[in-house]
């Protein structure tokens, strides 16, 4: 995949999100419509002809978009997510959670079958 193809894919993602925003969000009157310049790509991946991008707009609406293009079906899917929280967790807390939630190994000899 060359840079031109990547640029084209990113433009597709941004255009789809701008269209979705302008159709479903801006029409409700809380936000002005967006242009491609108001849309940015957070992450992008390309594999086996398909691509996926996580996309957002500059509007303060807490919406996040996942655009997936399926090359076999020649169609794009747009999933819209609303950010409901942004929590910070330290490494110490992560380690504590991991220790607390690790499942003990199951001994198959301890499993009792129900008598039917």
C-alpha positions as CSV (number, residue, x, y, z in Angstrom):
1,X,0.0,0.0,0.0
2,X,1.4,3.4,-1.0
3,X,1.0,6.8,0.7
4,X,-1.6,7.8,-1.9
5,X,-3.8,4.9,-1.0
6,X,-3.5,5.6,2.7
7,X,-4.4,9.3,2.1
8,X,-7.4,8.2,0.1
9,X,-8.5,5.8,2.8
10,X,-8.1,8.5,5.5
11,X,-10.1,10.9,3.4
12,X,-12.9,8.3,3.0
13,X,-13.0,7.9,6.8
14,X,-13.0,11.6,7.5
15,X,-15.7,12.2,4.8
16,X,-17.9,9.4,6.2
17,X,-17.6,10.8,9.8
18,X,-18.3,14.4,8.6
19,X,-21.4,13.2,6.7
20,X,-22.6,11.2,9.7
21,X,-22.0,14.1,12.1
22,X,-23.7,16.6,9.9
23,X,-26.7,14.3,9.3
24,X,-27.2,13.0,12.8
25,X,-25.7,15.5,15.2
26,X,-25.5,19.0,13.6
27,X,-29.1,18.8,12.4
28,X,-30.2,18.7,16.1
29,X,-29.0,22.3,16.5
30,X,-26.5,21.8,19.3
31,X,-23.4,21.8,17.0
32,X,-22.4,23.5,13.8
33,X,-21.8,21.3,10.8
34,X,-18.2,20.0,10.3
35,X,-15.9,20.0,7.3
36,X,-13.0,17.5,6.6
37,X,-10.7,20.0,8.5
38,X,-12.8,19.5,11.7
39,X,-12.3,15.7,11.6
40,X,-9.2,13.9,12.6
41,X,-8.0,10.3,12.6
42,X,-6.7,8.9,15.9
43,X,-5.6,5.5,14.7
44,X,-5.6,3.7,11.4
45,X,-4.8,0.1,10.4
46,X,-4.8,-1.7,7.1
47,X,-4.7,-5.4,6.6
48,X,-5.6,-7.7,3.8
49,X,-7.2,-4.9,1.8
50,X,-9.5,-3.8,4.7
51,X,-8.9,-0.8,6.8
52,X,-10.1,0.5,10.1
53,X,-9.8,4.0,11.7
54,X,-10.7,5.5,15.0
55,X,-11.9,9.0,14.2
56,X,-13.2,12.1,16.1
57,X,-14.3,15.7,15.4
58,X,-13.2,18.9,17.0
59,X,-16.6,19.4,18.5
60,X,-17.1,18.9,22.2
61,X,-19.8,16.2,21.8
62,X,-17.8,13.3,23.3
63,X,-18.5,11.2,20.2
64,X,-15.9,8.8,18.8
65,X,-16.2,6.9,15.5
66,X,-14.9,3.6,14.3
67,X,-14.9,3.3,10.5
68,X,-14.3,-0.1,9.0
69,X,-14.1,-0.7,5.3
70,X,-14.8,-4.3,4.0
71,X,-13.1,-4.7,0.7
72,X,-14.9,-8.0,0.0
73,X,-18.4,-6.5,0.4
74,X,-17.3,-3.0,-0.9
75,X,-18.9,-1.2,2.0
76,X,-18.0,0.8,5.1
77,X,-19.4,0.5,8.6
78,X,-19.5,3.3,11.0
79,X,-19.8,2.6,14.7
80,X,-20.5,5.7,16.9
81,X,-19.4,5.7,20.6
82,X,-20.0,8.2,23.3
83,X,-17.2,8.8,25.8
84,X,-18.7,8.5,29.3
85,X,-15.6,8.6,31.4
86,X,-11.8,9.0,31.4
87,X,-10.2,7.3,34.3
88,X,-6.6,7.1,35.2
89,X,-5.1,4.0,36.8
90,X,-1.6,3.8,38.1
91,X,0.7,0.7,37.6
92,X,0.4,-0.1,41.3
93,X,-3.4,-0.2,41.1
94,X,-3.2,-2.3,37.8
95,X,-1.0,-4.8,39.5
96,X,-3.3,-5.0,42.5
97,X,-6.3,-5.6,40.2
98,X,-4.4,-8.3,38.4
99,X,-3.5,-10.1,41.6
100,X,-7.0,-9.8,42.8
101,X,-8.7,-11.1,39.7
102,X,-6.4,-13.9,38.6
103,X,-8.5,-17.1,38.5
104,X,-7.1,-20.0,40.4
105,X,-6.2,-23.0,38.3
106,X,-9.0,-25.7,38.3
107,X,-8.1,-29.2,39.1
108,X,-10.2,-31.5,36.9
109,X,-10.3,-34.0,39.8
110,X,-12.2,-31.5,41.9
111,X,-15.0,-31.1,39.4
112,X,-18.0,-33.2,40.3
113,X,-20.5,-34.2,37.6
114,X,-24.2,-33.8,38.3
115,X,-25.9,-37.1,38.6
116,X,-28.8,-37.0,36.2
